Amino acid sequence: MKLEKYSMGIGDRFGHQAKAQLTAIEKAAKQGVNISPVWNKSHREHSIIKTRPADVRTAADSAVKEMGYSGSYYVDADHIGLKNVDLFIESSDFFTLDVADFTGRAAAAEIIAKFVEKYKKYAGKLKIDGIEDSFQITVERIEQIAAKYLLAVKEAGQIYRHIESKKGAGNFITEVSMDETDQPQTPEELFFILAAIADEGIPAQTIAPKFTGRFNKGVDYVGDVDQFAMEFEQDLAVIAFAVGEFCLPENLKLSIHSGSDKFSIYEPIRKAIKKFDAGLHLKTAGTTWLEEIIGLGLSEGEGLVIAKEIYKNSLERFDELCGPYATVIDIKKDNLPSPQAVDSWSGNEFAKALRHDQNCAAYNPNMRQLLHVAYKLAAEMGDRFLNALEASKEVITSQVTENIYNRHISRIFYK
Ligand SMILES: [Zn+2]
């Protein structure tokens, strides 16, 4: 199983938007840009919403069938580890091995020593095609990187082999993710991480490092765009070089987590993948859920009542909702509209505050981030919420498709 050059992680928390999402993918295909959709959902999301991995498979398969979609598509067991991977074995054919918790913990001294012995040949000036300056690598630096990441890569190896023993080699796609850590990984760290991944025999087709800057949920990138652009290009160069050096899968590419809505870095990303003729996996995650809320608001009536109720409850349960996402949100509480103010809004006003249109004065990134993590409240509404989604199907569908196609695909893959 070989992942195509461009792919997109399209989370669909409530399993109602697969067709709307696929419509965006098909629109791109008509323009000559082939993107493989990957329906991803993490164990955390499943637990909060009380769904099972099989539900994602069912939603994906039926959307594909109903639309007569003939391209490749995948179901991603997102951010799994040894503790929960078994729940996903049957339904998934894409596995995002999350070993972030194992970074920064040192492997046994003899394992580190062996790694350093093998790779000290890269010490000195390391020149990589596509990067102007050489990296200055020392043996001590290799040792530091090994101490920081080897244990995590070993863990990824264990998870990979566990899945392989159940599904058989070549029957699934493997991603290694280290994005949910405090520190970004530098291009030179990435190089040695890839060496370790090759040593473990993990046929990784995507790798998700933590990039420089903040990737808050549902809002734009926060950080130094030029710095990001430089590191991103260097990462692409490092991957191309490492594939040759370490015999990794030739389609190995970067995966950008929380990649939705990062509008200010889409141009550098687009230029870089063009320059290096590189692939890309972009995970958009919860942005579709926000379009559902926008669509509910726009449909007025019960839909707007539900949207306002979720917002009001999200203010009351702020800490509970934000806690699990503390490192990936940045909400200025003082800039959140009061429930009284929101109560007086029309559906259109509600949508304007929430929709990610930076040219719109009413857009409120604080409210957007809070509602991004508030999907639990919709899940608690059960059928009342799901019935509202059905009742407002048409308007929601157009919001979901427009968001993925106009605000994401067209900005990243062509302009
Ligand atoms: Zn992630």
Residues whose N, C-alpha, C, O or C-beta is under 5 A from the ligand:
A	BS01	ZN	D179 H257
